[in-house]
Amino acid sequence: MKKYSYIPFILLVTTFCWSCKKDKNNATPVIPVYTVPTTYNFTNVDYSNQKKLLAMADQVVAAINISNSIPNIPVSAQALKDMFNNVNGHFNDSALSLNASGLKLSDYCSAAAKADLMNYFDSIGVYSQSAATASAGVAGVAASSVSASKKFLLSPTGIFYSQVVKKTIMGGICAYEIANVYMADSVGNSTDNTTVISGSGTALEHHWDEAFGFFGVPIDFPTNTSGLKYFGSYSNQVDAGLHSNATLMNAFLKGRAAISNKDLTTKQAQAAIIISTFDQLGAATVVQEMKETDANIEAGDAVAAYGTLSEALGFVRSLKYNTSATRVITDAQITQLEALFDSANPGNPNLYNFVNPSVNTTAQIEAKTNAIRQLIGTIYGFSATELAAL
């Protein structure tokens, strides 16, 4: 009798324990309750290195721009490369102590962007030696016909390399680090979020803060739009169509709060939003530069149009630096966009052919800018209303 009475008891206990285990495994996860601040004001925040790196980028571009002068001032390609690698003390030092910072733009740059920048520096070194007035087939400096104080060092094909370099830094360093490094860490949960270091937080918190630093906005953006730099400035310029200001800032705030409160699900969701929005932002800037090109053409300022077309070209090329699996545009579509600048030579487009007031009417030139705008819209799903507002 003991044997038979013991078996049901075992079955009962086993069933009870299995039920407990099942209930525990299927229990609804507990979501932490926490407050998301309205400004980027968290404990242990440090993105001072990003401020220094953006200051370095400013000075690299400023060094290139000394060539935009008459008579011409040559620029050393080696000096630009030294600045990129922070050797030989080329920075105009300040309270940021850039030369002694140990930071290098090259350490934060994608391999593809780094290769492109080296080529651009070499080209600038060659073209800045020319004392000629810029014209088709001849490198040199040309002045805006609307504002004579604005001068542009143009390549023999009309490319304003100063702007191409700046856009390459934006895409190959700022956007690359945000989308392909820091946010990838967050999506993949590959960075420590346990050990707290005073002043910078956990490794994951610090990565998130550094990503925010590369965005180039104040802590109370978008309420405050003063001092915007790089993508922060462009986000504000295209916000009417893309609504990127609030989207990005809210995602940065919610993600950082989620990290500090161990809410990994929310953190991953916000990282995905930032990756996607930066992809769209890179495309929207091309549309915005087409709008500016149209304005320059309508003002009869072909030289300024070469400048804005060069900005657009730099942004198009920068799209390839984003290697996220969720990137919308394909390599083939980037090539298709480049061909719209010059189908005969998309790798080195002749902008003198794109904008040639002596041959093309304003309407014909704007048909070309519109073709680029429409292709971007088709690829990214921007509506006609959004395209018009970018």
Buried (B, 14 or more C-beta within 10 A) or exposed (E): EEEEEEEEEEEEEEEEEEEEEEEEEEEEEEEEEEEEEEEBEBEBBBBBBBBBBBBBBBBBBEBBBBBBEEEBEBBBBEBBBBBBEBEEEBBEEEEBEBBEBEBBBBEBBBEBBBEBBBEBBBBBBBBBEBEEEBEEEEBBBBBBBEEEEBBBBBBBBBBBBBBBBBBBBBBBBBBBBBBBBBBBBBBEEEBEBEEBEEEBBBBBBBBBBBBBBBBBBBBBBBEEBEEBBBBBBBBBBBBEBBBBBEBBBBBBBBBBBBBBBEBBEBBBBBBBBBBBBBBBBBBBBBBBBBBBBBEBBEBEBBBBBBBBBBBBBBBBBBBBBBEBEEBBBEEEBBEBBBBBBBEEEBEBBBBBBBBBEEEBEEEEBBEBBBEBBBBBBEBBEBEEEBBEBB
